């Protein structure tokens, strides 16, 4: 009962009608878990069991790279920093391991730039461990940093116990987390993201092609990674740019590598041809109003800071709906332009995108009697 009352107290939902019809998705894939998003509008184009917790396998290396890229941005290290190749890195991820490797030589020193290339092209386990030990002293300490960084980025279901994604029962992620992480990397580190698009990389006189096969297919895919784990199957995270549009895709649960490549390509091709862009709200449009506690007026309009567009399929119309969720009631002071809630846009039961909304005006302090009445109303509402 306390939970129900608390939920009612902190969130008031307003239903607003969208000025258009949405279009139902009509697409089939063999993938068990899928999350596909449009980069510019943030529209979720396709989702299937996207929050299912699965082992990340080599997809964990996206988080490894994010931590490295973040450290480079913060000047903790440079591309020319060199790290030693330890016995652990060599045996666990190098030539003796029989796993994906860049073949870094034991007791040699390797530049961060080359280690990044080893991870982004070859999914090299030795490169991941060398980076982890060089940056944090141990792979275990680095893995904790990966999980902490995931929380900072809002990836609430991802946990990492090593830098490689090699089997560990505590390694966990979701396809939603992976797609959002991929989008973050491409958006935040555009110069470093370019490492992912290289078709091959040679180290220690051994040339290897990019382990993400669609990189070389000339269809616009320029990142990210593949993975396989027992209980998860074959998975992939990919981003594709065609003309002015970019999408991010994470999928898993496929039976073979061939199926993984085919399904990824089918989904990406579909994402570029089956949708049209629609504008729902202009910048500054009112989408609802919020109650104000202790103000000179009882309500303030909530507006969009920017124009709100979505991508919708081009067939089978169904109505769009939108919900504005905010913390009830807004407390003083209320300034114009204060972020006050979230606009959630739905097509049927499918959440298309979420957009912050803000107050359109400043609200002055109310009278003593008015504030007393607000306090009484809040007390009564809480106990209803």
Secondary structure, DSSP 4 states (H G I P E B T S, - for coil): -HHHHHHHHHEEEEEEEEEEEEE------S-SEEEEEETTT--EEEEESTT--B--GGGGHHHHHHHHHHHHHTTS--TT-EEE--HHHHHHHSGGGTSS---PPTT-EEEHHHHHHHHHHH--HHHHHHHHHHHHSSHHHHHHHHHHHHHHTT-TT-B-SSSS--S-TT-BB-HHHHHHHHHHHHHH-HHHHGGGG-SEEEETTEEEE-SSGGGGGTSSEEEEEEEEETTTEEEEEEEEEETTEEEEEEEEEESSHHHHHHHHHHHHHHHHHSEEEEEEE-TT-EEEEEEEESBSSSEEEEEESS-EEEEEESSSEEEEEEEEEEESSEESPB-TT-EEEEEEEEETTEEEEEEEEEESS-B-B--HHHHHHHHHHHHHHHH-
